[in-house]
Amino acid sequence: MILEKIQKDLETLYAIQLDQNVKNFLTQTGHQKGTQKIGSRFQQEALFIRQNGNDVEVGLFFHPKLLQKLKTDNPYTRLNTSNLEPFLTATEGVSHFLYFLSRAEKELPVTQLEMEVQAEVDKYLLTCFLYYHQHHTLPLFLFPALFENFRWHEALTPEEKERYEKANTLAARFCNHLETHYLRAKRWQALLGAARQFYRLNHWAKIRLLTP
């Protein structure tokens, strides 16, 4: 299953291992009452979090058409213009799932903003690695596509738009740093070290690092 592959790749990237498997948390509906909803990406994916006393219930939704697209046009076979957006969306959802539960296992607090920032970084890095593996060159189109040449969805609330704009700005600064200092020079081990260190920072540490 591609979602499991994405989870495994993110765990390898950040040298972590989650006790849970993403396939066991999939839900069939994109709307759940009494839950906090993270990453409603045009109704294509969403992470649901419900607090029940000291317990936390988690569900992850992906639109069936998105999952079918990834199955019939597998980006791990060949990443292309047709499956790039589904792959990015799937990576965002798995990123939210992994980041939230990895923090929850350690009883660490987490904010929506840091989850969105990390998801943007995860999409950038995972796509860079996959594209390089397949084509032996860096995807020069990726940074502009993720951080410059796009439009915000009209359905976003002002609060959501503000959070996404801030997450996009912060993630762009970090990804530009990674590209400039590590990716272009193919300094893979140094890149992994920087990415793993960033992953383990909390909300405020990330903000301080990325704010001029």
Summary of the structure (lengths in Angstrom):
residues: 212
radius of gyration: 16.4
end to end distance: 40.6
largest distance: 49.7
contacts: 619
relative contact order: 0.12
helix: 58%
strand: 10%
